[in-house]
Amino acid sequence: MSAFDAERFKANERAGFNRIAGRYLAAATARQALQQALVELAAPAPGEHILDLASGPCLLAADAAARVGDDGLVVASDIAEAMLACGRDAFASDDHRPMTYCAADAETLPFADDRFDLVTLGLGLFILPDPLAALTEVRRVLVPGGRLALSVWGPADAVPLISHAQACIARLLPPPRVPRPSVFRFGEAPVLRRLLADAGFGTTDTTDYRLDCRFADAAEYWQAFLDLAGGAAEAIARLPEAVGRKLADEVAHELRPCRAGEGYATSNRVLLALACK
Ligand SMILES: C[S@@+](CC[C@H](N)C(=O)[O-])C[C@H]1O[C@@H](n2cnc3c(N)ncnc32)[C@H](O)[C@@H]1O
């Protein structure tokens, strides 16, 4: 088995999220309530300077920007430029949202020390090969007393939105030559709290959030997964068409426990956390 190559992994994630940027933005309405719950927890205030990391198409950043007023600023940052471009297209003409955009790797932030009052990081920490390095950077760019508000997926068996799709991939495709970090690895509150403490954060409050997603059929579920998981979408796009079709068929079988009326329903656990520098 080859050794994990963090730079190659990040390049694959970047390519994948650039590939799906438009579809990610369109599909994100299904997670709007989750995003609003994170903004409520973060409580952006007028005049604050905010960094939204792994911002994707900048939806969370735009919500925060609507609250900081003319004296505030939100910097939306992501490794995938096409994701940021979607946000810029959607919000650039909105004078009531003071936003700027910065393509960057969350593990090496191009910002001065003590620059932001608040950092938000929605569904992104688990994608980073070195989350401790990223959190150390977050702490560096926060003012003393600054806040970090983030969301991560819960444990695998509590996130059918992703775990059923991953189970199909694991059954049908050869194991990856290099294992990917699990998106569920911070799904238990004590693990997340320990990581934040290791990065030097003081108090951390965590709370559970339930994200319910319904699908008309298995194809809609599979498309929703591909529109959310950039790295997986990138790998699957490279497969022969017949294998892609087989995967879609396997999903219909796998999803049977989620049958609800004519379609499928998934209830997914998300962990929200608020930490202070
Ligand atoms: C699941 S999306 C979350 C987007 C958005 N925060 C949301 O809640 O919808 C994860 C994002 O992390 C970004 N990302 C992946 N690796 C990154 C890295 N090393 N540094 C910064 N962003 C990264 C991806 O490009 C993608 O936009």
The ligand as an SDF file (V2000), in Angstrom:
LIG
                    3D

 27 29  0  0  0  0  0  0  0  0999 V2000
  -18.5390   19.8710    1.8960 C   0  0  0  0  0  0  0  0  0  0  0  0
  -17.9390   21.3950    1.2610 S   0  0  0  0  0  0  0  0  0  0  0  0
  -18.5570   22.5570    2.4560 C   0  0  0  0  0  0  0  0  0  0  0  0
  -18.8440   23.8980    1.8290 C   0  0  0  0  0  0  0  0  0  0  0  0
  -19.6060   24.8810    2.7210 C   0  0  0  0  0  0  0  0  0  0  0  0
  -18.8420   25.2730    3.8850 N   0  0  0  0  0  0  0  0  0  0  0  0
  -20.9380   24.3200    3.1390 C   0  0  0  0  0  0  0  0  0  0  0  0
  -21.1820   24.1910    4.3450 O   0  0  0  0  0  0  0  0  0  0  0  0
  -21.7440   24.0290    2.2430 O   0  0  0  0  0  0  0  0  0  0  0  0
  -16.2300   21.3280    1.6650 C   0  0  0  0  0  0  0  0  0  0  0  0
  -15.4030   22.4590    1.0600 C   0  0  0  0  0  0  0  0  0  0  0  0
  -14.0630   22.3350    1.5560 O   0  0  0  0  0  0  0  0  0  0  0  0
  -13.1900   22.7690    0.5310 C   0  0  0  0  0  0  0  0  0  0  0  0
  -11.8400   22.2500    0.8180 N   0  0  0  0  0  0  0  0  0  0  0  0
  -11.3660   20.9980    0.6670 C   0  0  0  0  0  0  0  0  0  0  0  0
  -10.0850   20.9320    1.0490 N   0  0  0  0  0  0  0  0  0  0  0  0
   -9.7300   22.1760    1.4500 C   0  0  0  0  0  0  0  0  0  0  0  0
   -8.5290   22.7580    1.9480 C   0  0  0  0  0  0  0  0  0  0  0  0
   -7.4160   22.0180    2.1110 N   0  0  0  0  0  0  0  0  0  0  0  0
   -8.5360   24.0690    2.2570 N   0  0  0  0  0  0  0  0  0  0  0  0
   -9.6350   24.8380    2.0840 C   0  0  0  0  0  0  0  0  0  0  0  0
  -10.8050   24.3470    1.6040 N   0  0  0  0  0  0  0  0  0  0  0  0
  -10.8520   23.0250    1.3010 C   0  0  0  0  0  0  0  0  0  0  0  0
  -13.8260   22.2060   -0.7310 C   0  0  0  0  0  0  0  0  0  0  0  0
  -13.3470   22.8250   -1.8920 O   0  0  0  0  0  0  0  0  0  0  0  0
  -15.3130   22.4410   -0.4600 C   0  0  0  0  0  0  0  0  0  0  0  0
  -15.7450   23.6660   -0.9820 O   0  0  0  0  0  0  0  0  0  0  0  0
  1  2  1  0
  2  3  1  0
  2 10  1  0
  3  4  1  0
  4  5  1  0
  5  6  1  0
  5  7  1  0
  7  8  2  0
  7  9  1  0
 10 11  1  0
 11 12  1  0
 11 26  1  0
 12 13  1  0
 13 14  1  0
 13 24  1  0
 14 15  1  0
 14 23  1  0
 15 16  2  0
 16 17  1  0
 17 18  1  0
 17 23  2  0
 18 19  1  0
 18 20  2  0
 20 21  1  0
 21 22  2  0
 22 23  1  0
 24 25  1  0
 24 26  1  0
 26 27  1  0
M  CHG  2   2   1   9  -1
M  END
$$$$
